[in-house]
Amino acid sequence: MNKKISKKDYITMYSTMLTIRRFEERASQLYGRGLIGGFCHLYIGQEAVVVGVLMSINSKDSVVTTYRDHGHMIARGLEPKKIMAELTGRIDGYSKGKGGSMHMFSKSNSFYGGHGIVGAQAPVGTGIAFAHKYKKDKFICRTYIGDGAMNNGQVFESFNMAALWKLPVLYIIENNQYGMGTSTSKSSAGKNLFKRGEPFGIPGSVVDGMDVLKVREASIKAGNYVRSGKGPYILEMQTYRFKGHSMSDPAQYRTKKELDQYKTKDPIEKLKKFILKNKIISKNEITKIENNILREIKQAAEFAEKSPKPKKSELYMDVYA
């Protein structure tokens, strides 16, 4: 047992990862029933990345991410019932039902999306980091980037400016091995994606993104580096999504053997076994946590279904700040 990690932290990591998993499973069901429109990208399998990083975040730090954003919002402390309401296009959602699965925001939680355009969040996150430096508020911006976006020009323009101005931004590459249906081996030259920052003088490292404890440790070190004023840092999280790119993707481009191999590394089961082996909490306590989460997600879905749809007049609201 890691003496630096408290019992409360272990419970937080396990319960948050499991909340994300159960939320996404319920979202899949609602999508199947036609209650969620448009695209819907699930985070199942990648929970350790966002939860491990969560353990190093100051409450006022900023977060900006991709369209696979439900898990990020839960990890940031936002209410599952309001996230579910947004997915189903209801007025009680975080974007009043107008953002849907891919475009959710919460300024009060310093969460700036949810961006549907591949790579578009990189310059946004870099700009937010510039704002932190300009205000001298000592906060940093964690900007998540998918492996598919790592071949996009705006990402490198962002790296250049962040390094040039020593901006407080931590870039987190969620390398889940596939950009839609194309493997990184067929789309990205070079061994490690974090090394794309080296020409700009940005240090980085690769992390086992299926192990929440390793993610936590790496995130704390990287976060401290960025917060100290030394400029940007890149973490490449080697992770894997258990579902297709989106709900409409059967993921036939990968083998069952490959999927089964990664499922043996399930980050939630891995932490559960660690907790029980080291007697951090009992099996009964684990069961109680699991049942409470199931209840919370069931209630979130019920809340979303009962929430009214936005009025037509909402189309003209919040268009400009």
N, C-alpha and C positions, 0 to 999 in steps of 0.2 A: 504493500500500500504506500502510495506517495504521501509522505508526511506534510508536504506543502499544500496538499489539496484537502480541504475540510469535508466533513460528512455532508454538509449542506451543499457544497459544490458538486459532489458526486450525484446527489439527488437531483440537483438542478439540471445537470448534463443529461442524466438518464430520462427524466420526466420531459424535458424540452424536446429531445430527439424523438421520444415516443409520441408526444403530442403532434409533432410534425408528421410522423408516419401515419397516425390514425386520422389526422385531418385530411391528408392527401388521399387516403383510401376512401374516406367519405366523399371527398370532392369527385373522385372517379365515379362513385355510385350516382351522385347528383347529375353528373355529366351524361351518364348513360340513360338517365330518366329525362334528359332534355331540359334540365333546369339551369344548366350553365351553357351559354352560347359562345360562339367564337372558338378561339384556341384555348387550350388548357395544358400547361406543362407541369408535370409532377416532379417532386423533389425526392421521391422514394429511393433510398440507397445513399444519398449524399448528405444525410443529416449531420454527420460528424463534422463536416466542414464549417457550416454556419454556426453550430452550437459550440464547437471548440473555439472559434474566433470570438463568439459572444463573451467568453470568460475573460477576455482582455479589453473589453469595450468600456470606456467611460460613458456615463449616461447621456452626456452632451455631444459625444462623438457622432459624426454623420455616417450614414450608410447609403450607398447607391448600388443597384444591382441590375440583373438582366430580367427577362420576362419570366424566368423560373423563380418566382419571388415569394410564393406563399410561405415557404419555410423561413425565409429571411425575416418576414414580418412577425411571425410567431416568435422567433429567436430574439427579435428586437423588443419584445414585450407587448405587442399589440394583441387585441382580443380576437380569439378564433371566431367568435360569433359575428363580429363586424367584418372580418376577412371573408367569411363564408357568404355574408350578405352581399359583399361586393362582387364575389364570383357569380352570384345568381342575379346580379343587376338590380339590387334593391336599394332603397333610399338610405337605409341604415348602414350601408357599406362605407368604407373609408374614403372612397371617391364618389359617394352618393349614387353608386350603381352605374356610373358612367365610364369607369376605368376597366372594369372587368378583371379577368385573371392577370393580364399583363401590365396594367398601368395603375398601380396602387401607391398612394403617397400618404404620409402622415408627418406634417411639419413639426407637430408637437413632440414627436418621437425622433426627430432628425432623420427620418426615413424618406429618401427622395426618389423612390421608384426602383423597380418595375419599369423597364424600357423595352419596347417591342422591336426596335431596330438593332440588329446585331452590331455590337461595338459602340453604339451611341452613348452608352452610359460612361464610357471612359473619359471623354472630354467634359462631361457633366461633373463627374466625381473630381476631376482635376480642377475644375473651376470652383467647386465647393471648397476644396483644399486651399485654393488661392484666397478665398474669402476668409477662411480660418487664419491664414497667415496675415492677411491685411488687418484683421480685427485684433490680432495678437491674443487670441482667446485660449491658446494652448491645446485646442482640440484637433483631432485628425479625422480624415475621411477614409473609410474603408470602401474601396471600389472593386466590386466583383466583376470578373471578365470570364466568359466561357472560352473554351479552347478554340471554337470556331471563329471567334472574334480576333484571335491572335494573329490572323493574317490580314487584318484590315488596317488601312493607312491611318485612320484617326487615332488608333491605339498608340502608334509610334509617335505621332505628333504630340499626343498627350505625355508620353514618356519624356520626350525632348523638353517640353516646357516645365514639367515637374522637376526634372533634374536641373535644368538651367536656373530655376528660381528656388530650388530646395523646398518644394512644397510638402506639407505634411499629409501625404497620401500613401496609404498601404494598398497596393494592387494585389488582389487575390484571384489567381487563375484557377477556376474550377475545371480541371481537366478530367472530364468524365469519359474520355476516350473517343467520343463521337460528336462531330458537328452535324446535327441532323442524322443522316444515315451514312456519313463518310467518316471513316476512322482517321485519327490524327496521323497515322503512319502513311496514309495516302494523300494527306493535305498539307502537312507541316514538315518542312525540312528541318534537320537538326534534332538533337536528342532531347533536350529539355526546353520547354517554352519560356521558363523564367530567364533563360540566358538571352532572350530577345532584348532585355534591358541593359545588358552589358555594354553595348556601344555608346550608351548614354551615361555610363558610369553608375547605373542603378544596381545595387547588390540584390541578391535573391537566393532562394533555396527551394528545394523540392521536399514535399512533406507527404507522408502516408495519410491521405485524406479519408481513409476508412477507419482510422484510429483517433477517437476524439481526444485522448490524452496527449498524443503526439501533436495534434493540431493546436491544442491549448498551449502547449509549451512553446511551439514555434511562433504562435500568434503573439504571445506575451513578449518574446524577444524582439520580434519584428516591430510590434507596436511601440515598445520602449525606444527602439532605434529612431523611428519616425518622429515620435513625440519629443525627442531630445533636440530636434532641429537639424538633423543631418540630411534631411530630404527623403525622397521616396524609397520604398522597398517593395520587392515582389516575392510573394509566396505562391508557389505552384502546388496546388492540392491534387494529388493523384487519387481520383475518386471514380465512381461508377454509378450510373443510373440504372435501376432495375427495370424500369418501364421504358417505353419508346420515347422518342423525342417529344411528342405531344400525344394527346389522347387518340388522334387519328393515325398514329404510327404503330403498325404491328411489330416493328423491329425485326424483320426477317433477314436483315443484313448481318446478324450475328448468330452464332451457334448456341444451342441449348447448353452445350458443354462449357462454353465461355461464361454464360450467365450463371450457371450453377457454381462455377468456380468462384466467381465474385460473391455469390450469396453466402458462401462459407465465411466470408469476411464481413458479414453484416455488422455495421458499427454498433447497432443497438444491442444485438445479442452478445457482441464482444464485451461491451461495457457491463452488461447484466452479469455475465459469467465472472468478470473481474470483481464486481461488487459482492457477489455471493461467496466467491472463493476467499476473499479477504475479510468477510464478515463485517462489511461496512454497514449494511442494513440486512435485516432478515428476509427470508422468502415471503413471509406474510406481509411485511411492509412493502415489498416490491409489488405483490398482488394488489394491495390496497391502492398504490399509486396507479397501477394499470387500470383498475376499475374506475377510479376517479377520472382518469383521462378519457376512457370510453364514454362515461357519462357526460363529460364536458363537451366532447365533440358531437354527441347525439343532440345535446341541447343547442349547440351552435347551428346544426343543420335545421333544427326545428325553428330556431329564431329567424334564420334566413328565409325559410319558406313562408313564415308569417309576416315578415317585413314587407311593407307596400312597395310597389314599383315607383320610380320617380315620375313626377308630373312632366308633361311636355315642356313646360316653361323652364325646367332645369337645363334644357339644351342650350340656353343662352346665358347660363350662370357659370362663373369661374372660367370663362374663356380667356380672359386677361386678368392678371394679378391686380 
